Amino acid sequence: MPTILLVEDNEMSRDVLTRLLQKRGYTMLFAEDGEQAFTLAKVHRPDLVLMDISIPIMDGYEVTRRLRQDPAFQSSIIIALTAHAMVSDRDKALAAGCNDYETKPVEFSRLLAKIERYLGGGNS
């Protein structure tokens, strides 16, 4: 089963996404801040990271940049999750090393389609 690291500091958002993705067969890890996200990613090497951008300690841009500095994470899939919906925000996330970008509130069916596309098909 593919493993997804969900980096989200909002407990309600984290719980909802976790439950929905677990129902689809994904194994979930979660982090509430950038430091925890970086550590969990390095230790567990998830198949995909859903990276909130506005998180405490180290923002999602910085976590992504630091992960991309490690050759082991050059091909990792990182999808930015953010309430910032301007084109410049999307460009900033992609420039930091994210593969894709999803605005909040998250439209689950669209996010799930992206996850399945990157991971090579559905799990349901």
N, CA, C and O atoms as a DFTB+ gen file, in Angstrom:
496 C
 N C O
     1  1       0.835      -1.195       0.000
     2  2       0.000       0.000       0.000
     3  2       0.867       1.241       0.000
     4  3       1.794       1.340       0.803
     5  1       0.591       2.191      -0.878
     6  2       1.367       3.432      -0.884
     7  2       1.168       4.208       0.426
     8  3       0.097       4.193       1.032
     9  1       2.234       4.875       0.826
    10  2       2.210       5.689       2.033
    11  2       2.222       7.156       1.657
    12  3       3.007       7.594       0.816
    13  1       1.331       7.913       2.301
    14  2       1.238       9.358       2.093
    15  2       1.559      10.052       3.405
    16  3       1.003       9.716       4.451
    17  1       2.456      11.019       3.340
    18  2       2.732      11.899       4.474
    19  2       1.878      13.144       4.296
    20  3       2.057      13.897       3.338
    21  1       0.956      13.356       5.215
    22  2       0.105      14.541       5.206
    23  2       0.673      15.544       6.188
    24  3       0.707      15.296       7.393
    25  1       1.116      16.671       5.672
    26  2       1.662      17.743       6.497
    27  2       0.583      18.806       6.606
    28  3       0.309      19.526       5.646
    29  1      -0.025      18.899       7.772
    30  2      -1.177      19.788       7.967
    31  2      -1.271      20.145       9.443
    32  3      -1.335      19.259      10.296
    33  1      -1.280      21.442       9.749
    34  2      -1.344      21.858      11.148
    35  2      -2.771      22.027      11.661
    36  3      -2.981      22.165      12.866
    37  1      -3.753      22.018      10.759
    38  2      -5.144      22.133      11.186
    39  2      -5.683      20.732      11.459
    40  3      -5.788      19.904      10.554
    41  1      -6.023      20.484      12.726
    42  2      -6.431      19.140      13.138
    43  2      -7.652      18.631      12.387
    44  3      -7.691      17.465      11.993
    45  1      -8.646      19.485      12.185
    46  2      -9.850      19.052      11.496
    47  2      -9.551      18.677      10.048
    48  3     -10.011      17.640       9.570
    49  1      -8.794      19.501       9.355
    50  2      -8.417      19.197       7.964
    51  2      -7.608      17.909       7.891
    52  3      -7.818      17.075       7.009
    53  1      -6.690      17.764       8.824
    54  2      -5.842      16.567       8.868
    55  2      -6.692      15.316       9.083
    56  3      -6.498      14.309       8.402
    57  1      -7.632      15.376      10.025
    58  2      -8.480      14.219      10.313
    59  2      -9.358      13.838       9.124
    60  3      -9.485      12.660       8.790
    61  1      -9.961      14.840       8.490
    62  2     -10.846      14.566       7.348
    63  2     -10.065      13.934       6.202
    64  3     -10.474      12.903       5.668
    65  1      -8.939      14.545       5.819
    66  2      -8.150      13.998       4.708
    67  2      -7.611      12.611       5.047
    68  3      -7.592      11.721       4.197
    69  1      -7.179      12.435       6.281
    70  2      -6.652      11.130       6.683
    71  2      -7.714      10.053       6.540
    72  3      -7.454       8.997       5.965
    73  1      -8.901      10.312       7.055
    74  2      -9.971       9.309       6.974
    75  2     -10.333       8.993       5.525
    76  3     -10.494       7.828       5.159
    77  1     -10.461      10.032       4.707
    78  2     -10.837       9.820       3.304
    79  2      -9.767       9.025       2.554
    80  3     -10.092       8.143       1.759
    81  1      -8.508       9.332       2.800
    82  2      -7.434       8.629       2.091
    83  2      -7.236       7.211       2.629
    84  3      -6.917       6.305       1.859
    85  1      -7.417       7.007       3.918
    86  2      -7.335       5.646       4.460
    87  2      -8.426       4.761       3.875
    88  3      -8.192       3.582       3.611
    89  1      -9.629       5.325       3.668
    90  2     -10.718       4.555       3.052
    91  2     -10.359       4.123       1.636
    92  3     -10.881       3.125       1.137
    93  1      -9.479       4.864       0.994
    94  2      -9.033       4.533      -0.361
    95  2      -7.853       3.574      -0.351
    96  3      -7.338       3.211      -1.409
    97  1      -7.414       3.155       0.852
    98  2      -6.358       2.159       0.945
    99  2      -4.962       2.699       1.177
   100  3      -4.002       1.928       1.162
   101  1      -4.818       3.985       1.390
   102  2      -3.491       4.552       1.618
   103  2      -3.099       4.447       3.082
   104  3      -3.937       4.594       3.972
   105  1      -1.836       4.195       3.321
   106  2      -1.274       4.256       4.662
   107  2      -0.881       5.702       4.912
   108  3      -0.219       6.327       4.084
   109  1      -1.292       6.228       6.056
   110  2      -1.098       7.657       6.323
   111  2      -0.113       7.898       7.462
   112  3      -0.134       7.229       8.495
   113  1       0.747       8.882       7.226
   114  2       1.604       9.471       8.252
   115  2       1.209      10.938       8.321
   116  3       0.743      11.491       7.325
   117  1       1.382      11.579       9.466
   118  2       1.052      12.993       9.517
   119  2       2.046      13.770      10.350
   120  3       2.640      13.260      11.301
   121  1       2.204      15.023       9.959
   122  2       3.075      15.964      10.655
   123  2       2.320      17.272      10.806
   124  3       1.539      17.661       9.938
   125  1       2.565      17.941      11.920
   126  2       1.886      19.201      12.206
   127  2       2.757      20.420      11.959
   128  3       2.250      21.541      11.922
   129  1       4.064      20.221      11.787
   130  2       4.950      21.353      11.535
   131  2       6.065      20.932      10.580
   132  3       6.224      19.750      10.273
   133  1       6.818      21.898      10.126
   134  2       7.839      21.627       9.125
   135  2       8.975      20.750       9.600
   136  3       9.471      19.907       8.852
   137  1       9.385      20.941      10.827
   138  2      10.477      20.131      11.370
   139  2      10.064      18.661      11.454
   140  3      10.826      17.771      11.077
   141  1       8.864      18.420      11.945
   142  2       8.339      17.054      12.041
   143  2       8.172      16.461      10.636
   144  3       8.472      15.287      10.419
   145  1       7.700      17.260       9.698
   146  2       7.525      16.790       8.320
   147  2       8.843      16.352       7.710
   148  3       8.928      15.293       7.088
   149  1       9.873      17.173       7.890
   150  2      11.188      16.862       7.340
   151  2      11.714      15.551       7.923
   152  3      12.199      14.687       7.193
   153  1      11.614      15.414       9.239
   154  2      12.107      14.216       9.914
   155  2      11.345      12.969       9.472
   156  3      11.955      11.950       9.148
   157  1      10.018      13.046       9.458
   158  2       9.214      11.883       9.052
   159  2       9.494      11.492       7.603
   160  3       9.580      10.306       7.285
   161  1       9.635      12.473       6.733
   162  2       9.920      12.177       5.327
   163  2      11.256      11.450       5.194
   164  3      11.359      10.472       4.454
   165  1      12.275      11.921       5.903
   166  2      13.600      11.310       5.810
   167  2      13.598       9.883       6.376
   168  3      14.254       8.997       5.829
   169  1      12.868       9.667       7.461
   170  2      12.852       8.356       8.106
   171  2      11.990       7.349       7.348
   172  3      12.397       6.203       7.159
   173  1      10.794       7.773       6.909
   174  2       9.821       6.835       6.344
   175  2       9.777       6.788       4.818
   176  3       9.220       5.851       4.247
   177  1      10.354       7.781       4.155
   178  2      10.371       7.815       2.688
   179  2       8.991       7.525       2.093
   180  3       8.827       6.527       1.391
   181  1       7.991       8.382       2.362
   182  2       6.642       8.138       1.843
   183  2       6.616       8.191       0.315
   184  3       7.487       8.784      -0.322
   185  1       5.605       7.562      -0.242
   186  2       5.437       7.560      -1.698
   187  2       4.994       8.917      -2.213
   188  3       5.261       9.263      -3.364
   189  1       4.317       9.690      -1.366
   190  2       3.795      10.992      -1.770
   191  2       3.669      11.853      -0.512
   192  3       3.362      11.353       0.571
   193  1       3.911      13.156      -0.675
   194  2       3.766      14.106       0.430
   195  2       2.721      15.142       0.038
   196  3       2.802      15.750      -1.029
   197  1       1.735      15.335       0.916
   198  2       0.778      16.436       0.784
   199  2       1.269      17.514       1.735
   200  3       1.155      17.370       2.952
   201  1       1.814      18.596       1.187
   202  2       2.559      19.581       1.956
   203  2       1.788      20.885       2.120
   204  3       1.684      21.686       1.191
   205  1       1.247      21.082       3.326
   206  2       0.672      22.388       3.649
   207  2       1.816      23.399       3.589
   208  3       2.928      23.111       4.029
   209  1       1.542      24.566       3.052
   210  2       2.584      25.580       2.918
   211  2       2.720      26.412       4.191
   212  3       3.835      26.725       4.609
   213  1       1.616      26.766       4.797
   214  2       1.635      27.631       5.988
   215  2       1.599      26.778       7.254
   216  3       0.546      26.575       7.859
   217  1       2.782      26.283       7.637
   218  2       2.903      25.453       8.834
   219  2       3.957      26.054       9.758
   220  3       4.833      26.792       9.308
   221  1       3.874      25.737      11.054
   222  2       4.833      26.298      12.013
   223  2       6.247      25.739      11.854
   224  3       6.464      24.722      11.197
   225  1       7.169      26.414      12.457
   226  2       8.594      26.105      12.584
   227  2       9.345      26.279      11.263
   228  3      10.296      27.057      11.200
   229  1       8.942      25.582      10.226
   230  2       9.563      25.691       8.909
   231  2       8.428      25.560       7.901
   232  3       7.720      24.553       7.898
   233  1       8.244      26.563       7.045
   234  2       7.103      26.493       6.123
   235  2       7.301      25.402       5.068
   236  3       8.398      24.873       4.888
   237  1       6.222      25.089       4.391
   238  2       6.243      24.013       3.403
   239  2       7.201      24.245       2.250
   240  3       7.743      23.287       1.699
   241  1       7.422      25.503       1.874
   242  2       8.392      25.794       0.822
   243  2       9.789      25.337       1.261
   244  3      10.508      24.682       0.506
   245  1      10.156      25.696       2.493
   246  2      11.489      25.363       2.998
   247  2      11.657      23.858       3.180
   248  3      12.709      23.310       2.850
   249  1      10.641      23.190       3.698
   250  2      10.718      21.721       3.839
   251  2      10.946      21.092       2.466
   252  3      11.789      20.209       2.310
   253  1      10.190      21.553       1.481
   254  2      10.319      21.013       0.129
   255  2      11.719      21.266      -0.428
   256  3      12.345      20.357      -0.974
   257  1      12.209      22.496      -0.293
   258  2      13.567      22.804      -0.783
   259  2      14.608      21.899      -0.126
   260  3      15.500      21.384      -0.800
   261  1      14.495      21.708       1.184
   262  2      15.470      20.875       1.901
   263  2      15.378      19.414       1.475
   264  3      16.401      18.746       1.322
   265  1      14.171      18.921       1.285
   266  2      14.031      17.541       0.808
   267  2      14.643      17.393      -0.577
   268  3      15.316      16.399      -0.851
   269  1      14.423      18.352      -1.442
   270  2      14.939      18.267      -2.812
   271  2      16.464      18.328      -2.868
   272  3      17.055      17.908      -3.862
   273  1      17.109      18.839      -1.829
   274  2      18.575      18.867      -1.788
   275  2      19.168      17.475      -1.609
   276  3      20.333      17.242      -1.932
   277  1      18.359      16.552      -1.094
   278  2      18.788      15.177      -0.883
   279  2      18.504      14.386      -2.159
   280  3      17.356      14.325      -2.599
   281  1      19.532      13.780      -2.762
   282  2      19.300      13.011      -3.997
   283  2      18.212      11.945      -3.867
   284  3      17.562      11.609      -4.856
   285  1      18.006      11.412      -2.669
   286  2      16.977      10.392      -2.462
   287  2      15.570      10.952      -2.652
   288  3      14.621      10.186      -2.820
   289  1      15.422      12.280      -2.627
   290  2      14.104      12.897      -2.750
   291  2      13.928      13.663      -4.066
   292  3      12.964      14.413      -4.222
   293  1      14.842      13.480      -4.996
   294  2      14.749      14.176      -6.275
   295  2      13.496      13.799      -7.050
   296  3      12.916      14.638      -7.739
   297  1      13.076      12.548      -6.944
   298  2      11.912      12.097      -7.708
   299  2      10.671      11.889      -6.835
   300  3       9.658      11.375      -7.309
   301  1      10.748      12.284      -5.576
   302  2       9.587      12.146      -4.682
   303  2       8.455      13.058      -5.158
   304  3       8.691      14.128      -5.719
   305  1       7.234      12.612      -4.923
   306  2       6.066      13.394      -5.308
   307  2       5.641      14.252      -4.124
   308  3       5.360      13.741      -3.040
   309  1       5.598      15.574      -4.348
   310  2       5.171      16.520      -3.322
   311  2       4.093      17.410      -3.927
   312  3       4.316      18.087      -4.931
   313  1       2.925      17.398      -3.300
   314  2       1.808      18.248      -3.732
   315  2       1.587      19.304      -2.664
   316  3       1.325      18.979      -1.506
   317  1       1.692      20.564      -3.051
   318  2       1.456      21.668      -2.122
   319  2      -0.037      21.804      -1.849
   320  3      -0.859      21.695      -2.759
   321  1      -0.376      22.043      -0.592
   322  2      -1.748      22.341      -0.180
   323  2      -1.730      23.717       0.464
   324  3      -1.011      23.940       1.437
   325  1      -2.523      24.645      -0.078
   326  2      -2.489      25.993       0.482
   327  2      -3.774      26.755       0.206
   328  3      -4.466      26.514      -0.783
   329  1      -4.069      27.671       1.097
   330  2      -5.216      28.561       0.902
   331  2      -4.847      29.718      -0.026
   332  3      -5.725      30.447      -0.487
   333  1      -3.571      29.889      -0.297
   334  2      -3.116      30.946      -1.202
   335  2      -3.379      30.508      -2.639
   336  3      -2.791      29.538      -3.117
   337  1      -4.263      31.228      -3.321
   338  2      -4.750      30.747      -4.615
   339  2      -4.307      31.590      -5.808
   340  3      -4.845      31.431      -6.904
   341  1      -3.353      32.467      -5.618
   342  2      -2.881      33.292      -6.731
   343  2      -1.917      32.478      -7.609
   344  3      -1.285      31.533      -7.138
   345  1      -1.817      32.855      -8.874
   346  2      -0.901      32.178      -9.791
   347  2       0.527      32.261      -9.259
   348  3       1.296      31.309      -9.392
   349  1       0.884      33.397      -8.657
   350  2       2.237      33.555      -8.117
   351  2       2.500      32.569      -6.971
   352  3       3.635      32.129      -6.783
   353  1       1.457      32.219      -6.204
   354  2       1.614      31.242      -5.128
   355  2       1.881      29.851      -5.715
   356  3       2.711      29.099      -5.203
   357  1       1.177      29.529      -6.778
   358  2       1.409      28.249      -7.457
   359  2       2.832      28.201      -8.002
   360  3       3.533      27.201      -7.848
   361  1       3.248      29.288      -8.640
   362  2       4.599      29.350      -9.194
   363  2       5.659      29.204      -8.107
   364  3       6.680      28.547      -8.310
   365  1       5.408      29.822      -6.950
   366  2       6.360      29.736      -5.837
   367  2       6.466      28.295      -5.327
   368  3       7.561      27.824      -5.020
   369  1       5.334      27.599      -5.238
   370  2       5.345      26.205      -4.789
   371  2       6.103      25.323      -5.783
   372  3       6.892      24.469      -5.381
   373  1       5.867      25.527      -7.063
   374  2       6.563      24.742      -8.080
   375  2       8.054      25.056      -8.090
   376  3       8.879      24.160      -8.270
   377  1       8.400      26.322      -7.897
   378  2       9.808      26.722      -7.856
   379  2      10.525      26.112      -6.645
   380  3      11.721      25.828      -6.713
   381  1       9.807      25.913      -5.552
   382  2      10.398      25.306      -4.357
   383  2      10.647      23.812      -4.555
   384  3      11.418      23.201      -3.814
   385  1       9.992      23.229      -5.555
   386  2      10.205      21.816      -5.843
   387  2       8.965      20.947      -5.771
   388  3       9.057      19.730      -5.932
   389  1       7.802      21.548      -5.532
   390  2       6.566      20.763      -5.526
   391  2       6.237      20.313      -6.939
   392  3       6.493      21.035      -7.902
   393  1       5.671      19.124      -7.060
   394  2       5.263      18.610      -8.361
   395  2       3.929      19.178      -8.797
   396  3       3.650      19.292      -9.991
   397  1       3.103      19.535      -7.819
   398  2       1.754      19.984      -8.115
   399  2       1.287      20.874      -6.984
   400  3       2.004      21.107      -6.011
   401  1       0.065      21.369      -7.133
   402  2      -0.458      22.404      -6.243
   403  2      -1.959      22.225      -6.135
   404  3      -2.640      22.019      -7.139
   405  1      -2.472      22.302      -4.923
   406  2      -3.913      22.185      -4.700
   407  2      -4.336      23.242      -3.690
   408  3      -3.714      23.396      -2.639
   409  1      -5.396      23.967      -4.019
   410  2      -5.855      25.021      -3.123
   411  2      -6.834      24.469      -2.086
   412  3      -7.497      23.453      -2.294
   413  1      -6.893      25.181      -0.971
   414  2      -7.851      24.874       0.100
   415  2      -9.002      25.858      -0.011
   416  3      -8.794      26.993      -0.440
   417  1     -10.198      25.461       0.360
   418  2     -10.508      24.120       0.838
   419  2     -10.325      23.099      -0.277
   420  3     -10.649      23.353      -1.437
   421  1      -9.805      21.956       0.096
   422  2      -9.461      20.910      -0.857
   423  2     -10.730      20.281      -1.422
   424  3     -11.639      19.897      -0.687
   425  1     -10.763      20.188      -2.742
   426  2     -11.822      19.426      -3.413
   427  2     -11.296      17.997      -3.505
   428  3     -10.428      17.696      -4.325
   429  1     -11.830      17.119      -2.654
   430  2     -11.242      15.791      -2.492
   431  2     -11.155      14.999      -3.794
   432  3     -10.138      14.352      -4.043
   433  1     -12.173      15.033      -4.615
   434  2     -12.145      14.227      -5.848
   435  2     -11.012      14.681      -6.775
   436  3     -10.369      13.855      -7.423
   437  1     -10.775      15.973      -6.835
   438  2      -9.680      16.485      -7.677
   439  2      -8.322      16.093      -7.092
   440  3      -7.419      15.683      -7.821
   441  1      -8.186      16.223      -5.765
   442  2      -6.934      15.835      -5.113
   443  2      -6.695      14.335      -5.281
   444  3      -5.577      13.924      -5.592
   445  1      -7.710      13.523      -5.083
   446  2      -7.577      12.079      -5.230
   447  2      -7.150      11.705      -6.650
   448  3      -6.323      10.812      -6.835
   449  1      -7.708      12.379      -7.640
   450  2      -7.319      12.118      -9.030
   451  2      -5.831      12.403      -9.241
   452  3      -5.140      11.652      -9.929
   453  1      -5.346      13.486      -8.648
   454  2      -3.914      13.814      -8.760
   455  2      -3.073      12.750      -8.069
   456  3      -2.082      12.280      -8.628
   457  1      -3.460      12.371      -6.865
   458  2      -2.711      11.364      -6.115
   459  2      -2.651      10.070      -6.920
   460  3      -1.580       9.482      -7.065
   461  1      -3.775       9.627      -7.437
   462  2      -3.810       8.381      -8.203
   463  2      -3.002       8.480      -9.481
   464  3      -2.371       7.507      -9.892
   465  1      -3.013       9.641     -10.113
   466  2      -2.217       9.830     -11.322
   467  2      -0.728       9.698     -10.999
   468  3       0.009       9.026     -11.721
   469  1      -0.290      10.336      -9.919
   470  2       1.133      10.278      -9.567
   471  2       1.558       8.903      -9.063
   472  3       2.692       8.482      -9.294
   473  1       0.671       8.211      -8.387
   474  2       1.030       6.911      -7.820
   475  2       0.703       5.743      -8.745
   476  3       0.902       4.583      -8.384
   477  1       0.205       6.052      -9.930
   478  2       0.022       5.011     -10.927
   479  2      -1.277       4.249     -10.853
   480  3      -1.323       3.066     -11.191
   481  1      -2.334       4.905     -10.417
   482  2      -3.640       4.238     -10.428
   483  2      -4.305       4.266      -9.075
   484  3      -3.715       4.683      -8.078
   485  1      -5.517       3.826      -9.059
   486  2      -6.329       3.870      -7.843
   487  2      -6.022       2.737      -6.893
   488  3      -5.406       1.731      -7.248
   489  1      -6.478       2.944      -5.667
   490  2      -6.314       1.930      -4.628
   491  2      -7.649       1.381      -4.184
   492  3      -7.694       0.467      -3.360
   493  1      -8.746       1.917      -4.711
   494  2     -10.046       1.489      -4.203
   495  2     -10.531       0.223      -4.851
   496  3     -11.615      -0.262      -4.524
